[in-house]
Amino acid sequence: MFRKNKLAMLVGEFLGTTALTLIVLAISHSQLSLGYFIATAAGLMVALMTLALAGISGAVFNPAMTIGLWTVRKLRTMQALSYLAVQLLGGAVAWELFVYLTKLSGVHNTGTYNARVLVAEVTGTFVFAFMWAAAIYQRFPLYAKAAMIGGALTVGSLVASLGSAGIMNPAVALGLHQWGWGTYVLGPVLGAIIGFNLYNLLFVETELAEVAESPLERSRTSALDASLTQSEVVAEAKAEAEVVAETKPASKSKATAKKSTTKKKPSSKRRNPNAA
């Protein structure tokens, strides 16, 4: 049976990717079609959509990030495949909607291979994915996570714009008609894989060691992952708190009972009332 929450996750990814592609299309075909304005608008849109949908789907909105999260086991295989499908669909729908609203015609795909474009997309997406990984593994609060991811997209896009269009998103590249397997698809995917895995290999152990002293914190650290929605994380935390609350009185009563049994038993001899 297809659950309602799974449908909400897919619709959230579709809407987020569509909105991101639309804002990039709108700025790219306006008088503000400069790398700085496009990167800022995309970062702001991602930050806002993260606030709106992070508790539903995780707010990925990017096939390259989906693959990167899957490689560090933050997304399940079927979840990642379904995300890829709806994200690419969102990019295509955004293009059709843009054409309908602007009556634009005669645009052809321009995503031809270029080594400089490939390196630029890898570099920019690496910056984006590395900062995203920091937000996930350090468990940033929602507002901090949204600001981090939105800012990381802006910075990464500006870095990539030194040698490319600074797209860093295959779904957006599809919507912009700049789809190229060797550039705007391969580049972001490689950058995302390197960024997530590098952070996971080098820095996660250091962060987990700081919380390893507490058994409860250690169990929560191993149990939580980025694929959980906010409501699932809250429910899990509440369940753990209830378990701890139930076990504490029991352990206290056992300790009291043990202490009472180890007390020195009074002498069975009756004291002589006439003794001094």
C-alpha positions as CSV (number, residue, x, y, z in Angstrom):
1,M,0.0,0.0,0.0
2,F,1.3,3.5,-0.9
3,R,1.2,5.5,2.2
4,K,0.2,9.1,2.4
5,N,3.5,10.3,3.9
6,K,5.4,8.7,1.0
7,L,3.2,10.5,-1.5
8,A,3.8,13.7,0.4
9,M,7.6,13.2,0.2
10,L,7.5,12.7,-3.6
11,V,5.2,15.7,-4.1
12,G,7.4,17.8,-1.9
13,E,10.5,16.9,-4.0
14,F,8.6,17.6,-7.2
15,L,7.4,21.0,-6.1
16,G,10.7,22.0,-4.6
17,T,12.6,21.1,-7.8
18,T,10.0,22.8,-10.0
19,A,10.1,26.0,-8.0
20,L,14.0,26.1,-8.0
21,T,14.1,25.5,-11.8
22,L,11.5,28.2,-12.4
23,I,13.3,30.9,-10.3
24,V,16.6,30.1,-12.2
25,L,14.7,30.3,-15.5
26,A,13.1,33.6,-14.5
27,I,16.4,35.3,-13.5
28,S,18.3,33.8,-16.5
29,H,15.9,35.3,-19.0
30,S,15.7,38.7,-17.3
31,Q,17.8,41.8,-17.2
32,L,19.4,40.4,-14.0
33,S,20.9,37.4,-15.9
34,L,24.2,37.6,-14.1
35,G,25.9,34.7,-12.1
36,Y,25.6,36.6,-8.8
37,F,21.8,37.2,-9.1
38,I,21.1,33.7,-10.3
39,A,23.1,32.1,-7.5
40,T,21.5,34.4,-4.8
41,A,18.0,33.7,-6.1
42,A,18.6,29.9,-6.2
43,G,20.1,29.9,-2.7
44,L,17.1,31.9,-1.3
45,M,14.6,29.6,-3.0
46,V,16.3,26.5,-1.6
47,A,16.5,28.0,1.9
48,L,12.7,28.8,1.8
49,M,11.7,25.4,0.4
50,T,13.9,23.7,3.0
51,L,12.0,25.5,5.8
52,A,8.8,24.4,4.1
53,L,9.6,20.8,3.2
54,A,12.6,19.6,5.2
55,G,10.3,17.8,7.7
56,I,8.4,16.1,4.8
57,S,11.0,14.9,2.3
58,G,14.4,16.1,3.5
59,A,14.3,18.9,0.9
60,V,16.9,17.6,-1.6
61,F,15.6,19.0,-4.9
62,N,18.7,17.9,-6.7
63,P,19.4,14.5,-8.4
64,A,23.2,14.9,-7.8
65,M,22.6,15.5,-4.0
66,T,20.2,12.5,-4.0
67,I,23.0,10.3,-5.4
68,G,25.5,11.8,-3.0
69,L,23.2,11.2,0.0
70,W,22.6,7.6,-1.2
71,T,26.3,6.8,-1.3
72,V,26.7,7.7,2.4
73,R,23.5,5.7,3.2
74,K,21.4,8.7,4.1
75,L,18.8,7.7,1.6
76,R,17.4,4.2,0.9
77,T,17.8,2.8,-2.7
78,M,14.1,2.9,-3.6
79,Q,13.7,6.3,-2.0
80,A,16.6,7.7,-4.0
81,L,15.3,6.2,-7.3
82,S,11.8,7.8,-6.7
83,Y,13.4,11.1,-5.8
84,L,15.5,11.1,-9.0
85,A,12.3,10.5,-11.1
86,V,10.2,13.2,-9.6
87,Q,13.1,15.7,-9.5
88,L,13.8,15.3,-13.2
89,L,10.1,15.5,-13.8
90,G,10.0,18.8,-11.9
91,G,12.7,20.3,-14.0
92,A,10.9,19.3,-17.2
93,V,7.6,20.6,-16.0
94,A,9.2,23.9,-15.0
95,W,10.5,24.4,-18.5
96,E,7.0,23.7,-20.0
97,L,5.4,26.1,-17.6
98,F,8.0,28.7,-18.3
99,V,7.5,28.4,-22.1
100,Y,3.7,28.6,-21.6
101,L,3.9,31.8,-19.5
102,T,6.6,33.6,-21.6
103,K,5.7,32.2,-25.1
104,L,9.4,31.5,-25.6
105,S,10.3,29.4,-28.6
106,G,13.3,28.3,-30.6
107,V,15.5,27.2,-27.7
108,H,17.7,24.2,-28.3
109,N,19.8,22.2,-25.9
110,T,23.3,23.6,-25.4
111,G,24.8,21.2,-23.0
112,T,27.8,20.1,-25.1
113,Y,30.9,18.6,-23.5
114,N,33.7,20.9,-22.3
115,A,36.4,19.9,-19.8
116,R,36.5,23.3,-18.2
117,V,32.8,23.2,-17.6
118,L,33.1,19.7,-16.1
119,V,35.8,20.8,-13.6
120,A,33.9,23.9,-12.7
121,E,30.7,22.0,-12.0
122,V,32.6,19.4,-9.9
123,T,34.3,22.1,-7.8
124,G,31.2,24.1,-7.2
125,T,29.1,21.1,-6.3
126,F,31.8,19.7,-4.0
127,V,31.6,23.0,-2.0
128,F,27.8,22.7,-1.9
129,A,27.8,19.0,-0.8
130,F,30.5,19.4,1.8
131,M,28.6,22.1,3.6
132,W,25.4,20.2,3.3
133,A,27.1,17.2,4.9
134,A,28.2,19.4,7.8
135,A,24.6,20.5,8.4
136,I,23.4,16.9,8.4
137,Y,26.1,15.3,10.5
138,Q,26.2,18.1,13.0
139,R,22.4,18.0,13.3
140,F,21.8,21.7,12.7
141,P,18.3,23.0,13.8
142,L,15.9,23.6,11.0
143,Y,16.6,27.3,10.5
144,A,20.3,26.9,10.7
145,K,20.2,24.0,8.2
146,A,18.1,26.0,5.8
147,A,20.5,28.9,6.0
148,M,23.5,26.6,5.6
149,I,22.2,24.8,2.6
150,G,20.9,28.0,0.9
151,G,24.2,29.8,1.5
152,A,26.2,26.8,0.4
153,L,24.3,26.7,-2.9
154,T,24.9,30.4,-3.5
155,V,28.6,30.1,-2.7
156,G,29.1,26.9,-4.7
157,S,27.2,28.4,-7.7
158,L,29.5,31.4,-7.6
159,V,32.6,29.2,-7.6
160,A,31.2,27.1,-10.5
161,S,30.3,30.2,-12.5
162,L,34.0,30.8,-13.0
163,G,34.0,28.2,-15.7
164,S,30.4,27.2,-16.3
165,A,26.8,28.4,-15.9
166,G,27.0,27.4,-12.2
167,I,23.9,25.1,-12.4
168,M,25.1,22.2,-10.2
169,N,21.8,20.4,-10.6
170,P,20.9,18.0,-13.4
171,A,17.2,18.7,-13.0
172,V,17.7,22.4,-13.4
173,A,20.0,21.8,-16.3
174,L,17.2,19.8,-17.9
175,G,14.8,22.7,-17.3
176,L,17.3,25.3,-18.7
177,H,17.9,23.1,-21.8
178,Q,21.6,22.8,-20.9
179,W,21.5,19.0,-20.3
180,G,24.9,17.4,-21.0
181,W,25.9,14.0,-19.8
182,G,29.6,15.0,-19.6
183,T,29.1,18.4,-18.0
184,Y,25.9,19.3,-16.2
185,V,25.1,15.8,-15.2
186,L,28.4,14.1,-14.6
187,G,30.0,17.2,-13.0
188,P,27.4,17.7,-10.2
189,V,27.2,14.0,-9.5
190,L,30.9,13.6,-9.1
191,G,31.1,16.8,-6.9
192,A,28.3,15.5,-4.7
193,I,29.8,12.1,-4.2
194,I,33.2,13.5,-3.3
195,G,31.8,16.2,-1.0
196,F,29.5,13.9,1.0
197,N,32.0,11.0,1.2
198,L,35.0,13.1,2.1
199,Y,33.1,14.7,5.0
200,N,31.8,11.3,6.1
201,L,35.2,9.6,6.0
202,L,37.3,12.4,7.7
203,F,35.1,14.4,10.0
204,V,32.2,12.3,11.2
205,E,34.2,10.1,13.6
206,T,35.6,13.1,15.4
207,E,32.1,14.5,15.9
208,L,30.7,11.2,17.1
209,A,33.5,10.7,19.6
210,E,32.4,13.9,21.4
211,V,29.0,12.4,22.2
212,A,30.1,8.8,22.7
213,E,30.4,9.2,26.5
214,S,26.6,9.2,26.9
215,P,25.1,5.8,26.1
216,L,21.7,7.4,25.3
217,E,23.3,10.0,23.0
218,R,25.4,7.2,21.3
219,S,22.3,5.1,20.6
220,R,20.5,8.2,19.2
221,T,23.5,9.1,17.1
222,S,23.6,5.6,15.5
223,A,19.8,5.5,15.0
224,L,19.1,8.9,13.4
225,D,19.8,9.6,9.8
226,A,19.0,12.4,7.3
227,S,16.3,10.3,5.6
228,L,14.0,10.5,8.6
229,T,11.4,13.3,8.5
230,Q,11.3,15.8,11.4
231,S,8.1,14.2,12.8
232,E,9.8,10.8,12.9
233,V,12.8,12.1,14.7
234,V,10.6,13.8,17.3
235,A,8.6,10.7,17.8
236,E,11.8,8.6,18.2
237,A,13.2,11.1,20.7
238,K,9.9,11.0,22.7
239,A,9.9,7.2,22.8
240,E,13.5,7.1,24.0
241,A,12.7,9.7,26.7
242,E,9.7,7.6,27.9
243,V,11.8,4.4,28.1
244,V,14.4,6.3,30.1
245,A,11.7,7.6,32.5
246,E,10.3,4.2,33.0
247,T,13.6,2.5,33.7
248,K,14.9,5.0,36.2
249,P,12.3,4.4,39.0
250,A,12.7,0.7,38.5
251,S,16.4,0.8,38.9
252,K,16.1,3.1,41.9
253,S,13.7,0.7,43.7
254,K,16.1,-2.2,43.0
255,A,19.0,-0.3,44.4
256,T,16.9,0.6,47.5
257,A,15.8,-3.0,48.0
258,K,19.4,-4.2,47.7
259,K,20.5,-1.6,50.2
260,S,17.8,-2.7,52.7
261,T,18.8,-6.3,52.4
262,T,22.5,-5.5,53.1
263,K,21.6,-3.6,56.3
264,K,22.9,-5.2,59.5
265,K,20.2,-7.2,61.1
266,P,19.3,-6.4,64.7
267,S,20.4,-8.9,67.3
268,S,17.8,-11.5,68.1
269,K,18.8,-11.5,71.8
270,R,16.4,-9.5,74.0
271,R,18.0,-6.7,75.9
272,N,18.0,-7.1,79.7
273,P,15.8,-4.3,81.0
274,N,17.8,-4.2,84.3
275,A,21.1,-3.7,82.5
276,A,22.9,-0.4,83.0
